[in-house]
Amino acid sequence: MGRRHPDDAQAPTERLRQLGIHSGRARSTALFALSTELPAALLARMLGIHIAVAVAWQRASAGDWTTYAAEISRRNNT
């Protein structure tokens, strides 16, 4: 097998775009959905991103785990 040229990395994205599939939007949607299901620390570690970025994604997607933890704590006390 021959070496791939760096420009080849854009080829699948361009082909999808020609077919009317916008992978950037789908990627963002998937990342925001994931950020609502995982704590920021775990999300950051799994994806290799900075914790501040993971926290920002959670806040933007309304997946704030501190609010969730507080709600669970209140449920257990009543």
Backbone as a chain_set.jsonl record, in Angstrom:
{"seq": "MGRRHPDDAQAPTERLRQLGIHSGRARSTALFALSTELPAALLARMLGIHIAVAVAWQRASAGDWTTYAAEISRRNNT", "coords": {"N": [[0.822, -1.18, 0.0], [0.481, 2.221, -0.782], [1.763, 5.362, 0.428], [-0.357, 7.766, 2.028], [-1.316, 10.914, 0.949], [-1.314, 14.068, 2.679], [-3.442, 15.715, 1.798], [-5.334, 13.884, 1.092], [-6.805, 13.339, 3.318], [-8.923, 15.088, 3.416], [-10.523, 14.236, 1.392], [-12.636, 12.227, 1.918], [-14.458, 13.803, 3.383], [-15.094, 15.801, 1.535], [-16.294, 14.257, -0.446], [-18.545, 13.304, 0.921], [-19.821, 15.753, 1.327], [-20.46, 16.42, -1.306], [-22.444, 14.588, -1.685], [-24.396, 15.642, -0.188], [-24.214, 15.373, 2.512], [-23.389, 16.665, 5.542], [-20.822, 16.402, 7.404], [-19.612, 17.787, 9.494], [-21.649, 19.029, 10.977], [-22.998, 16.765, 11.907], [-20.998, 15.635, 13.467], [-20.667, 17.574, 15.457], [-23.212, 17.464, 16.635], [-23.176, 14.84, 17.622], [-21.074, 15.028, 19.491], [-22.103, 16.922, 21.3], [-24.338, 15.536, 22.215], [-23.079, 13.391, 23.475], [-21.807, 14.8, 25.492], [-23.861, 15.351, 27.203], [-24.263, 13.025, 28.474], [-22.031, 12.139, 29.837], [-19.737, 12.786, 32.527], [-17.789, 15.807, 32.639], [-15.022, 15.478, 33.156], [-14.502, 12.823, 32.433], [-15.296, 12.854, 29.758], [-13.424, 14.681, 28.702], [-11.037, 13.272, 29.112], [-11.465, 10.925, 27.58], [-11.733, 11.939, 24.963], [-9.476, 13.421, 24.645], [-9.397, 16.167, 25.069], [-9.253, 19.503, 26.461], [-10.267, 20.022, 29.832], [-11.768, 22.324, 30.32], [-12.951, 22.801, 27.87], [-14.607, 20.572, 27.632], [-16.351, 21.063, 29.763], [-17.523, 23.434, 28.857], [-18.881, 22.435, 26.607], [-20.725, 20.806, 27.899], [-22.255, 22.678, 29.339], [-23.3, 24.175, 27.218], [-24.889, 22.277, 26.017], [-26.766, 21.758, 27.89], [-26.13, 19.798, 29.698], [-25.261, 19.842, 32.347], [-23.591, 18.428, 34.872], [-23.384, 19.027, 37.58], [-25.782, 20.164, 38.314], [-27.426, 17.987, 37.864], [-26.413, 16.154, 39.773], [-27.06, 17.518, 42.124], [-29.847, 17.474, 41.976], [-30.387, 14.704, 42.165], [-29.405, 14.271, 44.707], [-31.241, 15.778, 46.214], [-33.575, 14.302, 45.731], [-33.023, 11.897, 47.039], [-33.062, 12.69, 49.665], [-35.662, 13.241, 50.313]], "CA": [[0.0, 0.0, 0.0], [1.247, 3.447, -0.852], [1.532, 6.391, 1.444], [-1.436, 8.71, 1.742], [-0.949, 12.327, 0.952], [-2.151, 14.793, 3.656], [-4.659, 16.236, 1.178], [-6.292, 12.787, 1.0], [-7.641, 13.336, 4.521], [-10.115, 15.884, 3.125], [-11.294, 13.601, 0.322], [-13.927, 11.672, 2.36], [-15.343, 14.901, 3.762], [-15.567, 16.433, 0.301], [-17.22, 13.319, -1.111], [-19.802, 13.358, 1.682], [-20.443, 17.055, 1.042], [-21.049, 16.312, -2.645], [-23.656, 13.772, -1.554], [-25.353, 16.373, 0.627], [-24.032, 15.007, 3.919], [-22.505, 17.627, 6.18], [-20.283, 15.654, 8.536], [-19.286, 18.691, 10.596], [-22.855, 19.176, 11.794], [-23.249, 15.487, 12.568], [-19.967, 15.485, 14.489], [-21.019, 18.465, 16.568], [-24.391, 16.907, 17.285], [-22.757, 13.659, 18.375], [-20.281, 15.457, 20.642], [-22.992, 17.553, 22.28], [-25.137, 14.466, 22.823], [-22.193, 12.671, 24.384], [-21.51, 15.651, 26.645], [-24.984, 15.322, 28.146], [-24.316, 11.706, 29.102], [-20.808, 11.834, 30.568], [-19.128, 13.893, 33.275], [-16.792, 16.541, 31.851], [-13.686, 14.905, 33.338], [-14.423, 11.608, 31.628], [-15.384, 13.276, 28.357], [-12.132, 15.277, 28.35], [-10.019, 12.224, 29.053], [-11.749, 10.026, 26.461], [-11.56, 12.609, 23.672], [-8.201, 14.121, 24.596], [-9.62, 17.616, 25.011], [-9.071, 20.195, 27.736], [-11.438, 19.928, 30.702], [-12.586, 23.535, 30.149], [-13.735, 22.615, 26.644], [-15.654, 19.599, 27.957], [-17.318, 21.763, 30.613], [-18.252, 24.36, 27.987], [-19.814, 21.63, 25.814], [-21.823, 20.384, 28.77], [-23.126, 23.828, 29.609], [-23.993, 24.519, 25.977], [-25.868, 21.241, 25.688], [-27.613, 21.592, 29.078], [-25.766, 18.56, 30.371], [-24.481, 20.229, 33.516], [-23.647, 17.325, 35.829], [-23.543, 19.497, 38.956], [-27.226, 20.296, 38.499], [-27.938, 16.618, 37.939], [-26.023, 15.589, 41.07], [-27.857, 18.192, 43.149], [-31.212, 16.959, 41.859], [-30.388, 13.342, 42.717], [-29.226, 14.409, 46.155], [-32.517, 16.233, 46.78], [-34.518, 13.175, 45.642], [-32.685, 10.906, 48.058], [-33.315, 13.241, 50.99], [-37.088, 13.441, 50.563]], "C": [[0.868, 1.246, 0.0], [0.913, 4.405, 0.283], [0.377, 7.29, 1.027], [-0.897, 10.126, 1.842], [-1.839, 13.052, 1.956], [-3.45, 15.343, 3.073], [-5.74, 15.163, 1.072], [-7.232, 12.748, 2.202], [-8.933, 14.11, 4.293], [-11.028, 15.224, 2.1], [-12.614, 12.998, 0.806], [-14.935, 12.758, 2.737], [-15.925, 15.579, 2.532], [-16.564, 15.536, -0.425], [-18.57, 13.31, -0.399], [-20.553, 14.651, 1.396], [-21.116, 17.043, -0.325], [-22.346, 15.512, -2.62], [-24.724, 14.455, -0.69], [-25.279, 16.041, 2.104], [-22.994, 15.945, 4.518], [-21.99, 17.019, 7.481], [-19.937, 16.538, 9.732], [-20.469, 18.872, 11.537], [-23.14, 17.898, 12.575], [-22.244, 15.255, 13.689], [-20.304, 16.339, 15.708], [-22.214, 17.934, 17.347], [-24.018, 15.713, 18.147], [-21.963, 14.05, 19.619], [-21.149, 16.114, 21.714], [-23.871, 16.506, 22.964], [-24.308, 13.683, 23.831], [-21.924, 13.49, 25.642], [-22.67, 15.72, 27.635], [-25.02, 14.019, 28.927], [-23.102, 11.361, 29.946], [-20.353, 13.031, 31.388], [-18.007, 14.525, 32.445], [-15.402, 15.922, 31.967], [-13.5, 13.656, 32.476], [-14.442, 11.937, 30.138], [-14.036, 13.83, 27.884], [-11.062, 14.203, 28.192], [-10.219, 11.31, 27.834], [-11.422, 10.651, 25.109], [-10.234, 13.348, 23.536], [-8.344, 15.621, 24.447], [-9.397, 18.214, 26.391], [-10.37, 20.142, 28.525], [-12.354, 21.14, 30.533], [-13.465, 23.434, 28.905], [-14.891, 21.659, 26.91], [-16.739, 20.237, 28.819], [-18.161, 22.719, 29.771], [-19.266, 23.609, 27.132], [-21.001, 21.207, 26.667], [-22.784, 21.53, 29.052], [-23.937, 24.198, 28.377], [-25.089, 23.522, 25.631], [-26.806, 20.933, 26.852], [-27.344, 20.26, 29.77], [-24.904, 18.826, 31.587], [-24.632, 19.181, 34.609], [-23.771, 17.802, 37.269], [-25.019, 19.677, 39.271], [-27.86, 18.926, 38.666], [-27.636, 16.011, 39.315], [-26.836, 16.216, 42.198], [-29.291, 17.68, 43.148], [-31.324, 15.559, 42.456], [-30.252, 13.392, 44.234], [-30.526, 14.846, 46.835], [-33.545, 15.101, 46.775], [-34.28, 12.17, 46.749], [-32.97, 11.386, 49.469], [-34.806, 13.397, 51.289], [-37.804, 12.12, 50.704]], "O": [[1.874, 1.311, 0.706], [-0.087, 4.257, 0.985], [0.159, 7.543, -0.157], [-0.114, 10.455, 2.733], [-3.011, 12.701, 2.088], [-4.454, 15.428, 3.779], [-6.925, 15.483, 0.975], [-8.327, 12.191, 2.119], [-9.946, 13.808, 4.926], [-12.186, 15.617, 1.958], [-13.641, 13.229, 0.168], [-16.124, 12.639, 2.441], [-17.115, 15.893, 2.495], [-17.565, 16.016, -0.957], [-19.617, 13.308, -1.046], [-21.775, 14.646, 1.241], [-22.208, 17.587, -0.491], [-23.237, 15.735, -3.439], [-25.813, 13.917, -0.489], [-26.181, 16.387, 2.867], [-21.856, 16.006, 4.052], [-22.638, 17.11, 8.523], [-19.968, 16.072, 10.871], [-20.303, 18.867, 12.757], [-23.482, 17.945, 13.757], [-22.601, 14.735, 14.746], [-20.231, 15.874, 16.846], [-22.22, 17.955, 18.578], [-24.489, 15.588, 19.278], [-22.158, 13.468, 20.686], [-20.946, 15.881, 22.905], [-24.115, 16.592, 24.167], [-24.787, 13.353, 24.916], [-21.825, 12.934, 26.736], [-22.476, 16.109, 28.787], [-25.726, 13.915, 29.93], [-23.134, 10.388, 30.698], [-20.564, 14.174, 30.982], [-17.359, 13.848, 31.647], [-14.677, 15.849, 30.975], [-12.448, 13.469, 31.863], [-13.687, 11.358, 29.357], [-13.566, 13.489, 26.799], [-10.277, 14.232, 27.245], [-9.258, 10.966, 27.145], [-10.9, 9.982, 24.218], [-9.897, 13.843, 22.46], [-7.532, 16.274, 23.792], [-9.359, 17.486, 27.383], [-11.454, 20.21, 27.946], [-13.576, 21.007, 30.593], [-14.593, 23.927, 28.894], [-16.017, 21.898, 26.473], [-17.924, 19.971, 28.618], [-19.375, 22.804, 29.953], [-20.387, 24.082, 26.944], [-22.145, 21.243, 26.214], [-24.001, 21.351, 29.003], [-25.126, 24.501, 28.48], [-26.097, 23.882, 25.023], [-27.556, 19.958, 26.805], [-28.249, 19.67, 30.361], [-23.928, 18.116, 31.832], [-25.701, 19.064, 35.209], [-24.229, 17.036, 38.116], [-25.458, 19.373, 40.38], [-28.731, 18.734, 39.515], [-28.516, 15.422, 39.942], [-27.254, 15.521, 43.125], [-29.88, 17.476, 44.209], [-32.275, 15.274, 43.184], [-30.912, 12.64, 44.952], [-30.871, 14.345, 47.906], [-34.31, 14.963, 47.73], [-35.229, 11.647, 47.333], [-33.105, 10.571, 50.381], [-35.169, 13.664, 52.435], [-39.015, 12.095, 50.918]]}, "num_chains": 1, "name": "protein.A"}
